[in-house]
């Protein structure tokens, strides 16, 4: 895993566009995010990315995606993000995922994420988002 910075914005945008062709983020969005306090990113050389934001003792996966599926990229990215937030003394990691994304839901379940809510019609295509969380660094 390669820690990212604003200089990786074009590569992150290219991977995001392949992973999310219906809602790509421009390089400028990645640049702005990576300049914000508490935001960290990781790039998988096989074609994957994850951005996470830590605030106090909570964190949120801002985006995670891979150019190819079923290669272990998603798990590796999540493990990198989880290791990072553990070092930041995060207690809870949040993320949102399309209710229709069965593969991602299976991965998140194997890592211990639990559903805490739903955002109806959250995505541009009208799909619902499920809100998941993982308890980290239990007290």
DASUL-V638979 format. One line per field, one symbol per residue. phi: phi as a letter, one per 40 degrees, with the letter a starting at -180 (. if undefined). psi: psi as a letter, one per 40 degrees, with the letter a starting at -180 (. if undefined). A space follows every 50 residues. Layout:
phi: ???
psi: ???
This chain:
phi: .bcbadccdccccccccccbccacbcdcccdcccccdgcbbbbcdchaaa bbbbbfbbabccaaabcbbgbgcdccccccccccccccgcbbbbabacdc cccccccccccgcbcbibbcfccdcgccbccbabcbfdc
psi: hhhiadeedddddddddddgdefihidddddddeeihehiiihheefiih hihhhbeiihhdihiidiifeedddddddddddddddefidhhiiiihde gdddddddddeeiiheaighfdideeiihhhiihhifi.
